[in-house]
Amino acid sequence: MRDLFIKDWGWKLFSLVLAAFIWLTVHRIIEPKNAAGLVTGSTLTYGNLPVLIVSTAADVHDYRVAPGVVSVTVSGSPDAIAVLQANQIRATVDLTDIESAKDLKRRVDVSVPSGITLVSVDPLKVGVIIPPQPAKKP
């Protein structure tokens, strides 16, 4: 039984060190990263960002959304947050495939610059107001 631990102790020690090195390497690769790999992150909230309406060029309706503004929370490195301006964040509602309907709600899509992560949008959906069509003259 004593030979089990003492025999070839150099190889056993080398195997143990190699196994620890492999485990640490794999653990470092698999370990989840926080907020897009940022070591430290800052968050910032922009309120009253206007919601822009995207529709086809042939669509002449005067769509409106309610509410017309959203609050957006973003995160990123302190350097990226320090230079971020509200006009670099775009909140849009896509109405390209809309049909006439009542009580229509659409999701707000937000685009942010690279290096910035979108945290939340409030409200997530806005109501679409479709104006009535004028009556056609005979």
N, C-alpha and C positions, 0 to 999 in steps of 0.2 A: 504494500500500500504506500510505503514511503517513496518508492520509485515513481509512483504516479505524479508526485509533485516536484521531485528533485531532478529526475531524468530530463534532459534537454530543456533546462530552465531558460536558456538564452532564447531559444526558438519560441517558447511559450510567452516570454516577456515581449519579444518582438511582435508576436501575433496580437497580444493584448493592446499594445500601443497602436498598431496598424488598425485594429478594429475601432478603437476610440477615435482615431483620425477620420476614418471613413464615416462613422456615425455623426461626428461634428460637421463634416462637410455636407452630408445629405440633410441634416437638420437645418443648416443655414440656408440651403437652397429651397427647401420646402416651407420654411417658416413664413406665414402670411405677413404681407407688408401692410402697414396702415396708410390710408388715404393716398393711394396711388404711389406708394413708396416714399412718401415724405417722412423725414425723421421727426420734425416738429411741424405742426401746422397751426395756422391761425384761421379763425372764421370771421366772416363779415356779412352783415345783412344789408341789402339795399331794398328800401321800401319805395313804393310808388313808381315802379318801372312800368312804362306804358306797354300794353299788349298790342303788337302789330298784327294786322290781318293779312294773310297770304291767300289770294284767290287767282283764278285764271284771268288773263288779259281781256278775254271776251265777256267776262262777267261784269255787268255794269250796276249790280246791286250796291246799295249803300249799307253794307253790313256794319253792325256794331256789336261789341261784346260788353257784358256786364259781369263783374266789374271791369273797368278799362285799365286797371293797374294791378300789378302783383308785387309781392314781396319775395325776394330771392336771397337765399343764404348760400354762400360759397366758402370754400376753404382752400388753402394752399400754403406755400412757404411764406414766411413773413416778408421776404423780399418781393415775391409776386403779388401779395396782397397790398403791399405799400404802394405799388405803381398802378394797381387796378383802378379803373374809372368806371362809373355807372354806364357810360355810353358804349363800353366794350361788351356789355351783357345784353343779349337780345331775347326778348320773350315774344313768341309768335304763336298764332293759332292758324292751322291749315284748313282753309275752307274750299279747296280746289274741287272736291267731290261732293259738295253739299247739295242736298235737295231741299225743297220747301218742307219745313216741318215746324211743329210747335215744341216749345220747351227743349230745345236742342242744346246740349252741353258738349264742349270740345276740350280736349287736353291741351294745356299750355306747354309748348316746347321751348326750352331755354338753351341757348348756345353761349358758351363761355370760352375765353381764350385758353390756349394750351398752358399747362402748368397750374390751372385752376380747376377745382372739382366742385360740381354742383352738389349741394347738400340737401336743400329743400326748396319747394315753391309753394307759396300760399296765396291764393287758392290754387289747387292742382288743375281744376277744370273751371272754365268760364261759360256763362250762358251766351248763346248767339242770338242776336236780335235781327230778324229778317224783316225789312220794311215791306209793307204791302205793295203789290204791283199796281201801277196806275191802270185804270180801266181803258181799254182800247176804244178809240173813236171809230164809229162805223163809216 
